[in-house]
Amino acid sequence: FMKATQFTLFRMPFTAPYRRTSVALLLAEVAIIILHCLTPLCQRSLVDAANAGLIRRCVEYACLLGAMMLCSYGAGILAQWKYGNLSIALRQHLKSEVFRHLLQLPEDFLRSRGAGYFFNRVQNDIGHMVTFWASRGISLYVNFLELLLGMATLYFIDWRHVLLGIPFLCIQFLLCLAFRKRQYTYAGQMQESVATQRHLMQEYLERHVAVKTHTAVQSAGEKIEKGLADWGQLARKRLRLDMLFRICLQLPSWICLAIVLFMGIYDIHNGQGTLGDVWAKLALLRLLFTPAQALGGSLSQLEEARSASERLRELLDVPVETTETETDMPQSLSLKGDIHIQGLHFQHNTAERELFQGLDLHIPAGERLFITGPNGSGKSTLLSLFLRLYLPLQGSITIGGKNIQEFPLGAYRRRIGYLGQHPEFIPGTLRDNLLFGNQTCDDATILETMRRLGCQKLVENRSAGLDAMVTENAENFSGGERLRMALVREMLRDTDILLFDEAAAHLDLEGRREFYQLIQRLPADRTVIAVIHGTPDIPDAKVF
């Protein structure tokens, strides 16, 4: 959907999910325009009747004018209601589609700038696009229609004033073209600056303990201030440009209104017009220039939205990992078999040399293998290659004699359990976290898995049992308890291969030894590969 031609600034609100709301919004705006065009004519008749002393006519026109104002107000309330609903629906759909796409992007692309950067960039870009749609997008059609109806009504009163207004409208159009390119440039630069600064602030706040303990508050603040100063300079430049543009846009309408006013006074003096005529002409000219100015005033938001949509298109054009849907996943896939790594070559995009140069490794089915080595030797990268987060330059990884690239990606990853240094938890109950991504197990299965792994104290030490609350990042649990929770969760997923990426790195020596012993006691039908620092220091441990 997001790659379809419908994903444009002007067509998006009229796609199937929003068409009814957008059409109702357009009809309400058209009703307001018609009422605005008829109002000057009614006002002219009211002024002429008052000058002629026709009291009854004055009352009739006053009542008609009041009814038109009430209808215009009601249509305006309806339009605001529809604008709000359209804004909510567009924001929900866009965020859902774009973030689904982000989650399917290759790992090396996400790491090129950091997931936080892309999150803030998408949030900012979607905000600009929805703001444009909700305040200006559909209004542009309405403003253009209002301009045409205003010209038609003014032609009905005096065609000469239409000819007078056209050159000034052309001047406004040329001004819009002159300012458009610079507004687009500034919009793109500011959006990039905002995304970068938000990401930087987010990173510092997430690592607030390290910032405080390293007494880096001052340097972090200075870095933030420098980025904000650059953003402020861009914002002031754009503000000056917008103010200059608005002044230039206003001048042609003032000049035209002044000319019409003097012409009207001249006609009244020569007995060729009435005060009502002059009032109606000025009102209609304002009606003519108001939508023209609105169209020009929308240029700034239009360029912001256009720049944001181009940035989103850049992300949407990045090829995603090919994964099957839940319904298309094969249910009988098995990864039980010997693992062979043959002639593996790999190099990160930003690295100057290959990390693996012809790596060979054989892991029998059901093996417990501990992989150790110095920092930067590629231990975690090897697990990423197993998970197909990266693709090797040469060589292959096979399971049961079949290259892992031949397995359907989603089904393949479902059969692999992964536990990193920082297990993720959600605010909720202990049961919610243990069944995260797996809703098929009952309480009896959970408790039996805990007992088998020797983790039953997770429940026994809490009066609420599986209903015990887990705070953000499970901070109300110890490091060892968090690790056991994550292990139980992976065991409940019924996987064939378990990968541990320095999962016990934050435990003390005794805690690590207990965890390594726990790995040794895992069911024999599962292959376990654990990346660790140092040696496991347990009997019969196989180390690579």
Buried (B, 14 or more C-beta within 10 A) or exposed (E): EBEEEEBEBEEBBBBEEBEEBBBBBBBBBBBBBBBBBBBBBBBBBBBBBBEEEBEEBBEBBBEBBEEBEEBBEEBBEBBEBBBEBBBEBBBEBBBEBBBEBBEBBBBBBBEEEBEBBBBBBBBBBBBBBBBBBBEBBBBBBBBBBBBEBBBEBBBEBBEEBBEBBEEBBEBBEEBBEEBBEBBBBBBBBBBBBBBBBBBBBBBBEEEEEEBEEEEBEEEBEEBBEEBBEBBEEBBEBBEEBBEEBBEBBBEBBEEBBEBBBEBBEEBBEEEEBBBBBBBBBBBBBBBBBBBBBBBBBBBBBBBBBBBBBEBBBEBBEEEBBEBEEEEEBEEEBEBBBBBBBBEBBBBBEEEEEBBBBEBEBEBEBBBBBBBBBEEEEBBBBBBBBBBBBBEBEEBBBBBEEEEBEEBBBBBBBBBBBBBBBBBEBEEEBBBBBBBBEEEEBEEEEBBEBBEBBEBBEBBEEBEEBBEBEBEEBBEEBEBBBBBBBBBBBBBBBEBBBBBBBBBBBBBEEEBBBBBBBBBBEBEEEBBBBBBBEEEBEBEEBEEE
